Amino acid sequence: MSKGTIRAGIGGWTFEPWEGTFYPDDLPKKRQLEYASRQIPTIEVNGTYYGSQKPAVYAKWASEAPDDFVFSLKGNRFVTNRKVLSEASESLEKFLASGITELGRKLGPLVWQFAPTKKFDPEDFEGFLELLPAERDGIALRHVLEVRHDSFVVPEFPALVRRYGAAICYAHHFTYPEMADLTADFVYARLQRGEDSVPTAYPPDELDAWAKRAETWAEGGQPDDLPLADPSFKPEVRPRDVFVYFIHEGKINAPQAAQALMQRVRPA
């Protein structure tokens, strides 16, 4: 049976507690990306949310990672932190023109993060979705919406996002809304309830469950044990690439969590 590719990863690659736990003691900092990108298949870059990078930086990242590696990028905060989202075109163009396509085929989803105070306004969000291009410099772009207000947990939200082919970020978080509605040809999940006291951030039985969910997503299905904004909608069954990131809480052991999840899933 055909299935999408499952990739489990971490947020960034520079984190002091990983030195000597994930990274070898004698590994120079300048080689951390080179090392990390050979232990896990994807990394979500958070630094692009706070500031722009130069094309040479993206090119350097691409040169240090193996051919099958994927970088997901947080979109710049000036695009999403605004009252009227449809007025973000200038900031959006600045981000897209900063050199992200230097990553080439290693460019993964672009994650658009919204503040916890940002509420769902259909007209406002459709205006934003209309701004998001399907490609840049001949490279297809995949967009993810990471919303953090409970007002989005209504059927109208996934229905709107589905029309534009973007994905809704599934956040396994203590306070953010959880929506596993399928709206795109890929799935994006951020697992944020890990614990530093657990060697793999999530206990083995929970990793087993997440591996099963990832397999279900990759094969085109929808897990039956995750919350949905619109339980009545039945998505098309088709293979989907799956991105799962271990982020935030439990970050000390996030690399081990990603590796443990990858050991549990079958190759595409």
Secondary structure by P-SEA (a helix, b strand, c coil): ccccbbbbbcccccccccccccccccccccaaaaaaaaaccbbbbcccccccccaaaaaaaaaaccccbbbbbccccccccccccccaaaaaaaaaacccccccccccbbbbbbcccccccaaaaaaaaaacccccccbbbbbbbbccccccccaaaaaaaaaacccccccccccccccccccccbbbbbbccccccccccccaaaaaaaaaaaaaaaacccccccccccccccccccbbbbbbbbccccccaaaaaaaaaaaacccc
